[in-house]
Amino acid sequence: MHATLRNGLLWILLLCGAGMLAAGPARAERIKDVASVQGVRNNQLIGYGLVVGLDGTGDQTTQTPFTTQSLATMLQQLGVTLPTGTNLQLKNVAAVMVTAQLPAFAQPGQPLDITVSSMGNAKSLRGGTLLMTPLKGADGQIYAMGQGNMVVAGAGESAGGSKAQINHLSAGRVPNGATVERAVASSFANGDTLRIELHATDFGTARRVADAINDRMGSGTAQALDGRVIQVRAPQSPDNRVAFMAQLENLNVNVVAGAAKIIVNARTGSVVMNQAVTLEACAVAHGNLSVTVNSTPQVSQPSPLSQGQTVVTEKADIQIKSDPGKLVMLEAGVKLSDVVKALNTLGATPQDLLAILQAMQASGALRAELEII
């Protein structure tokens, strides 16, 4: 083989290898794990209702007048008219908000699980029964009716100023407590095309999904419209369309690891990073500054026959402590384990780690997007 040709092939192999390394490790995922069908989704339902049958742990009506008003309105609808000026003192009733998820393609008569949450000052919903509650969608239409006995995964007792409680008592669930009354119209069977939406925007993944569909279903079946949406030609017959989607959503796609990202929860101090995070060599020094103020009450007693008064004064002791920060050299890391090991050498708390990560990103040593939630 000619030397020039051999050198050219060598350079091509090196460039291909460098491109594969730059793209990052790929993993096989099913289309159903990385995307969903446009229009095929859950719908949130909400309703306002009453829970009765509580053991004296309901709303205090003096502080929650809407509970009494709701009960009076319900009794009036049932044919019970209360005398004017009646002051109801209820302890076994609580006003609640009821929420549920209406799945795609749900039909009238199907059961739904519902979540019941107290909106007043009820101490516990344990043992209560939810009365018939209409559940509405965002359009104000009633899509389900809820009613049933509640399941509260908790217990609690109080006596003599002492209280013991396990888990949360102000919310519970009613398994199969709602019945679907109205179906949501779906565009799944309309038209000759469907749209597949990725869970996360990524142009490379969109291109790979379209290629995988075209390789299996035929050229021209799918085309990527942007970094999130793939348009697919599908059969118009409902039965053939369902069979087509059953085969399509199980196709495997090589998904490249997403962008390097670090998620920091500033309230809890949690720090989570993905495997694409890398670290350049850098030096970090971090010290802690703490200010402690102690206040001790003291009694000031006047001298005899001075006609003074005894007063209480406070003695304040203020201490400022600054811990020395050592300069730590962090080696460049190309694996997540190397980055974690380098950060652990600092011995910083999660709250300190937030400041360190921000400073490292500003200096260009941290190859990742820092997102604070």
C-alpha positions in Angstrom: 0.0 0.0 0.0 1.2 3.4 -0.9 2.6 5.4 2.1 0.5 8.4 1.4 -2.7 6.3 1.2 -1.8 4.5 4.4 -1.2 7.8 6.2 -4.5 9.1 4.9 -6.4 6.1 6.2 -4.6 6.4 9.6 -5.8 10.0 9.9 -9.4 9.0 9.0 -9.4 6.3 11.7 -8.0 8.8 14.3 -10.6 11.4 13.4 -13.4 8.9 13.7 -12.1 7.7 17.0 -11.9 11.3 18.3 -15.5 11.9 17.1 -16.7 8.9 19.0 -15.0 10.0 22.2 -16.3 13.5 21.8 -19.9 12.2 21.4 -19.8 10.4 24.6 -21.0 6.9 25.5 -24.2 5.8 23.9 -26.8 3.4 25.4 -29.8 1.7 23.8 -33.2 2.9 24.8 -36.7 2.1 23.6 -38.5 5.0 21.9 -41.3 4.7 24.6 -38.7 5.5 27.3 -37.4 8.7 25.7 -40.5 10.0 23.9 -44.3 10.1 24.0 -47.1 10.5 21.5 -48.4 14.0 21.2 -51.9 14.3 22.7 -51.7 11.0 24.6 -51.4 12.2 28.2 -53.0 12.4 31.6 -55.4 15.2 32.5 -55.6 16.7 36.0 -59.0 16.8 37.8 -59.9 18.7 40.9 -63.0 19.0 43.2 -64.2 20.4 46.5 -66.0 18.1 48.9 -66.8 17.1 52.5 -65.5 14.3 54.6 -67.8 13.0 57.3 -67.7 10.4 60.0 -64.6 11.7 61.8 -64.0 11.0 65.5 -64.1 14.6 66.7 -61.1 15.5 64.6 -62.9 17.6 62.0 -62.7 21.4 61.2 -63.3 23.9 64.0 -66.3 25.8 62.4 -65.5 29.0 64.2 -62.3 29.3 62.1 -63.5 27.6 58.9 -66.9 29.0 58.2 -66.9 27.5 54.6 -67.3 24.0 56.1 -70.6 25.0 57.8 -71.8 26.8 54.7 -71.0 23.8 52.5 -72.8 21.4 54.8 -75.9 23.7 54.9 -75.9 23.9 51.1 -75.6 20.1 50.8 -78.4 19.5 53.3 -80.7 21.9 51.5 -80.1 20.0 48.2 -81.1 16.8 50.0 -84.3 18.5 51.2 -83.3 19.4 54.8 -83.9 23.0 55.6 -82.2 24.4 58.7 -83.9 27.1 60.8 -82.6 30.6 60.2 -79.8 31.5 62.5 -78.8 27.9 63.3 -75.2 27.8 64.6 -73.7 24.5 63.7 -70.9 23.2 65.9 -69.4 20.3 63.9 -66.5 18.2 64.9 -67.0 15.2 62.6 -66.9 17.1 59.3 -64.0 18.5 57.3 -63.7 20.4 54.0 -61.3 18.9 51.6 -59.8 19.2 48.1 -60.0 16.1 45.9 -57.5 15.6 43.1 -57.1 12.8 40.5 -55.3 11.9 37.2 -57.5 11.1 34.3 -55.5 8.8 32.1 -55.5 8.9 28.3 -58.3 7.1 26.5 -60.2 6.6 29.8 -63.9 5.8 29.2 -67.1 6.3 31.3 -67.4 3.8 34.0 -63.7 3.2 34.6 -62.5 3.7 38.3 -59.8 6.2 39.3 -57.8 6.5 42.5 -58.3 9.9 44.2 -56.3 11.9 46.7 -58.1 13.8 49.5 -56.4 16.7 51.3 -57.7 18.8 54.2 -58.0 22.5 53.5 -59.2 23.6 56.9 -57.9 22.9 60.4 -59.0 19.3 60.8 -56.7 17.3 63.1 -57.1 14.1 61.2 -59.0 12.5 58.3 -58.6 9.0 59.6 -61.8 6.9 59.4 -63.6 9.5 57.3 -65.9 9.0 54.3 -65.8 11.3 51.3 -69.2 12.4 50.1 -70.1 12.5 46.4 -67.7 15.1 44.9 -67.7 16.2 41.2 -64.2 16.3 39.7 -63.7 18.9 37.0 -61.0 19.5 34.4 -59.4 22.7 33.3 -62.4 23.5 31.0 -64.8 23.4 34.0 -66.6 20.3 32.8 -67.2 17.3 35.1 -65.2 14.3 34.1 -65.6 12.0 37.2 -67.5 11.6 40.4 -65.7 10.7 43.7 -66.9 9.1 46.8 -65.8 6.4 49.3 -64.0 5.5 52.5 -60.6 7.1 53.0 -57.3 5.3 53.7 -54.9 7.4 55.8 -51.5 5.9 56.4 -51.0 7.4 59.8 -52.1 7.4 63.4 -51.9 9.9 66.3 -53.2 10.6 69.8 -53.0 13.6 72.1 -53.8 13.9 75.8 -52.8 16.3 78.6 -50.8 18.5 76.3 -48.8 15.6 74.9 -49.1 14.5 71.4 -47.7 11.5 69.4 -48.2 11.2 65.7 -47.0 8.8 63.0 -47.0 9.9 59.3 -49.4 12.6 58.0 -53.0 12.6 59.0 -54.4 15.5 56.9 -54.4 13.7 53.6 -55.3 10.3 52.4 -56.4 8.3 49.3 -59.6 6.5 48.2 -58.6 3.5 46.0 -61.0 3.3 43.0 -62.9 6.1 44.7 -63.9 7.9 41.5 -65.8 6.9 38.4 -65.2 8.4 35.0 -68.3 10.1 33.6 -66.9 11.8 30.5 -64.2 10.8 28.0 -61.6 13.3 26.8 -61.5 13.6 23.0 -58.2 12.4 21.5 -56.7 13.2 18.2 -54.8 9.9 18.1 -57.0 8.4 15.3 -57.3 11.6 13.3 -55.2 12.4 10.2 -52.6 10.4 8.5 -49.7 11.5 10.7 -48.6 11.3 14.3 -46.1 13.4 16.3 -43.6 11.9 18.7 -42.3 14.3 21.3 -39.0 13.7 23.1 -39.0 14.1 26.9 -35.9 16.3 26.6 -34.8 18.5 23.6 -31.9 17.0 21.8 -31.2 17.3 18.1 -29.0 14.2 18.0 -31.6 12.0 19.7 -34.4 13.4 17.4 -32.3 12.5 14.4 -31.6 8.9 15.7 -35.3 8.3 16.5 -36.2 9.3 12.9 -33.5 7.1 11.4 -34.6 4.1 13.6 -38.2 4.5 12.4 -37.2 4.8 8.8 -34.9 1.8 8.9 -37.7 -0.4 10.3 -40.9 1.1 8.8 -39.5 2.3 5.5 -37.7 5.3 4.2 -39.8 8.5 4.5 -41.9 7.3 7.3 -40.5 9.7 9.9 -38.9 13.1 9.8 -37.5 15.2 12.6 -39.2 18.6 12.6 -36.9 20.1 15.3 -34.9 19.0 18.4 -38.0 17.6 20.1 -40.7 16.6 17.6 -40.7 13.8 15.1 -43.5 13.5 12.6 -44.5 10.0 11.6 -46.8 8.7 8.8 -49.2 6.2 10.3 -52.0 4.0 9.0 -55.5 5.5 9.1 -57.2 2.3 10.2 -57.5 2.4 14.1 -56.5 -1.3 14.4 -53.5 -0.9 12.1 -52.5 2.3 13.8 -52.4 0.7 17.2 -50.4 -2.2 15.8 -48.0 0.3 14.1 -47.5 2.2 17.4 -47.0 -1.0 19.4 -44.1 -1.9 17.1 -42.7 1.6 16.8 -42.5 2.4 20.6 -40.4 -0.7 21.2 -37.7 0.2 18.6 -34.3 0.6 20.2 -32.4 3.9 19.7 -28.8 4.7 20.7 -29.1 7.7 22.9 -26.0 9.7 23.7 -25.5 11.0 27.2 -27.1 14.5 27.5 -25.4 17.8 28.3 -23.2 17.9 31.5 -25.4 19.3 34.2 -25.3 19.7 38.0 -28.5 20.2 39.9 -28.3 22.0 43.3 -31.2 22.3 45.7 -30.3 25.4 47.8 -33.0 24.6 50.4 -31.9 21.0 51.2 -28.3 21.2 50.2 -28.7 18.3 47.8 -26.2 18.1 44.9 -26.8 15.8 41.9 -24.6 15.5 38.8 -24.7 13.3 35.7 -21.9 11.3 34.2 -21.1 13.9 31.5 -19.6 16.3 34.2 -15.9 16.8 33.9 -13.4 18.8 35.8 -10.2 20.6 34.7 -7.2 20.9 37.0 -7.6 23.7 39.5 -6.7 24.8 43.0 -9.4 25.5 45.6 -9.1 27.2 49.0 -12.2 27.3 51.2 -12.5 28.5 54.8 -15.4 28.9 57.2 -16.3 32.1 59.0 -18.6 31.7 62.0 -20.0 34.3 64.4 -21.4 33.2 67.7 -23.5 35.4 70.0 -24.3 34.2 73.5 -26.7 36.3 75.7 -26.9 35.5 79.4 -29.6 37.1 81.6 -28.3 38.7 84.8 -30.1 40.3 87.8 -28.9 43.8 88.8 -29.4 44.3 92.5 -29.3 48.0 93.8 -27.2 48.9 96.9 -29.0 49.1 100.3 -30.9 52.3 101.0 -30.3 53.5 97.4 -34.0 53.4 96.6 -33.1 51.7 93.4 -35.0 48.9 91.6 -34.0 45.4 90.8 -33.8 44.9 87.0 -32.8 42.1 84.7 -29.9 42.9 82.3 -28.3 40.8 79.6 -24.6 40.1 79.1 -23.6 39.4 75.5 -20.6 37.4 74.5 -19.6 37.7 70.9 -17.1 35.4 69.3 -15.8 35.4 65.7 -14.0 32.3 64.5 -12.3 32.0 61.1 -11.1 28.5 60.1 -8.1 28.6 57.9 -8.7 27.4 54.3 -6.1 25.1 52.9 -5.2 25.3 49.2 -6.2 22.0 47.7 -5.0 20.9 44.2 -7.8 19.1 42.3 -6.6 16.9 39.4 -8.5 16.9 36.1 -11.2 14.3 36.0 -12.9 12.7 33.0 -15.1 10.3 34.9 -17.9 11.0 37.4 -16.1 9.0 40.1 -13.0 11.1 39.6 -15.0 14.4 40.0 -16.7 13.1 43.1 -13.3 11.9 44.6 -11.8 15.3 43.9 -14.6 17.2 45.5 -14.6 15.0 48.5 -11.0 16.0 49.2 -12.2 19.4 50.1 -14.3 18.1 53.0 -16.9 20.8 52.5 -20.6 20.6 53.5 -23.2 20.6 50.8 -24.0 24.2 51.4 -20.2 25.1 51.0 -20.1 22.9 47.9 -22.7 25.2 46.2 -20.3 28.2 46.6 -17.3 26.1 45.4 -19.1 24.8 42.3 -20.2 28.3 41.4 -16.6 29.6 41.7 -15.2 26.6 39.7 -17.7 27.2 36.9 -16.9 30.9 36.8 -13.2 30.1 36.5 -13.8 27.7 33.6 -12.6 24.6 35.5 -16.0 23.0 35.8 -17.3 21.6 32.5 -21.0 21.5 33.3 -24.2 23.6 33.5 -25.0 24.5 37.1 -28.8 24.7 37.8 -30.1 25.8 41.2 -33.7 24.8 42.1 
